[in-house]
Amino acid sequence: MARVVADAGDRVQLDAAVAALRRHAPGRAATHYFTAVASFLRNQHDDAVASAKRAIEIDPQYAAVYDLIGAAETKLGHAADARRLFETSIGFNPHDSTAYINLGLLELAAGNRSEAGEYFAEALSLQPASETAREGLRTAQQR
């Protein structure tokens, strides 16, 4: 349930799902992950990082956490930390386009158009319908 409402961006339902997770599974990595998602959706990025780090302490193999914490670190202006986390995510799942898109956005923000283009192209090879990757690649190729 938490995944469905998180994917929909429904903060009210996500908060209810997180409350249920805290009651029934307070020590699980998923509980901390969805707590982090809820914090991220409320633009509480420091809290999102803290909850995501707790999820990683419990389960360092929880791949989705690395994309989330990377996104929060990006919002906090910690590009180097975010880059490392997105690269870790790719190490767990090289077929997840999200980390490639995020790395492309970081490279684009840093003015590294060539590297950004490579990340966006990889994301498109994995998810051809991604408008974000398509727009990122277009931007990276502009001179």
Buried (B, 14 or more C-beta within 10 A) or exposed (E): EBBEBBEEEBBEBBBBBBEBBBEEEEEBBBBBBBBBBBBBBEEBBEBBBBBBBBBBEBBEEBBBBBBBBBBBBBBBEBBEBBBBBBEBBBEBBEEBBBBBBBBBBBBBEEEBBEBBBBBBBBBBEBBEEBEBBBEBBEBBEEE
